Amino acid sequence: MNKNAVALGRLGGLKGGPARASALTKSRRVAIARSGGLARWRNLDLRIRANRWIRARQIARQTGADVEVAEQVLFLQTIPPWERLARGLMRSRLGRNRRA
């Protein structure tokens, strides 16, 4: 590689980010940042779900339980107790026959 070409490309790259940011409106910069953040969290969530599913299959194989049941148990272990309580309350409210 030509060291001079590399240095010249790097110099342009160092200028490009701030120049692009100054050309964008604040709302557009916020939208770009939000999009990137959501993409990173989505990937993390997918990895967590995949790992939980693999672990559920292992537990199901060892115990003879259903894979879906094992996955639900693992999921309930990962959420905080107050959220489990809130979900239970919502289910009980939704299960009732409410009269309007």
C-alpha positions in Angstrom: 0.0 0.0 0.0 1.1 3.5 -0.7 1.6 5.3 2.7 0.9 8.7 1.2 -2.4 7.5 -0.3 -3.4 6.0 3.1 -2.5 9.3 4.9 -4.5 11.3 2.3 -7.5 9.1 2.6 -7.4 9.2 6.4 -7.2 13.0 6.3 -10.3 13.1 4.2 -12.0 10.6 6.5 -11.2 12.7 9.5 -12.8 15.7 7.9 -15.8 13.8 6.5 -17.6 13.0 9.8 -17.7 16.5 11.3 -18.5 18.0 7.9 -21.5 15.6 7.5 -22.7 16.3 11.0 -22.6 20.0 10.5 -24.6 19.7 7.3 -27.4 17.7 9.0 -30.2 19.2 11.0 -30.4 18.3 14.7 -33.6 16.2 14.1 -31.9 14.2 11.4 -28.8 13.6 13.6 -31.1 12.4 16.4 -33.0 10.1 14.0 -29.7 8.6 12.7 -28.5 8.1 16.3 -31.8 6.5 17.4 -31.8 4.2 14.4 -28.3 3.0 15.2 -29.1 2.5 18.9 -32.2 0.5 18.0 -30.3 -1.7 15.6 -27.7 -2.4 18.3 -30.4 -3.3 20.9 -32.2 -5.5 18.4 -29.1 -7.5 17.7 -28.5 -7.9 21.5 -32.1 -9.0 22.1 -31.8 -11.6 19.3 -28.6 -13.0 20.7 -30.2 -13.2 24.2 -33.3 -15.0 22.8 -31.1 -17.4 20.7 -29.0 -18.3 23.8 -32.2 -18.8 25.9 -33.7 -21.1 23.2 -30.5 -23.2 23.0 -30.5 -23.5 26.8 -34.2 -24.4 26.8 -33.5 -27.2 24.3 -30.8 -28.6 26.5 -33.0 -28.5 29.6 -35.8 -30.1 27.6 -33.5 -32.9 26.4 -32.3 -33.6 30.0 -35.7 -33.4 31.7 -38.0 -34.6 29.0 -40.0 -31.4 29.3 -41.5 -29.4 26.4 -39.0 -26.9 24.8 -41.6 -24.1 24.9 -42.3 -24.6 28.6 -38.6 -24.7 29.4 -38.1 -21.5 27.4 -40.9 -19.7 29.2 -39.4 -20.7 32.6 -36.0 -19.4 31.5 -37.7 -16.2 30.3 -39.5 -15.7 33.6 -36.2 -16.1 35.5 -34.6 -13.3 33.5 -37.3 -10.6 34.2 -37.4 -8.8 37.5 -39.9 -9.9 40.1 -41.9 -6.7 39.9 -42.4 -7.1 36.2 -43.6 -10.7 36.7 -46.1 -9.4 39.3 -47.3 -6.8 36.8 -47.7 -9.4 34.1 -49.7 -11.6 36.4 -51.9 -8.8 37.4 -52.5 -7.9 33.8 -53.4 -11.5 32.9 -55.8 -11.7 35.8 -57.5 -8.4 34.8 -57.7 -9.6 31.1 -59.1 -13.0 32.2 -62.1 -11.6 34.0 -65.4 -11.0 32.3 -65.8 -7.3 32.8 -69.1 -5.7 32.4 -69.2 -2.2 30.9 
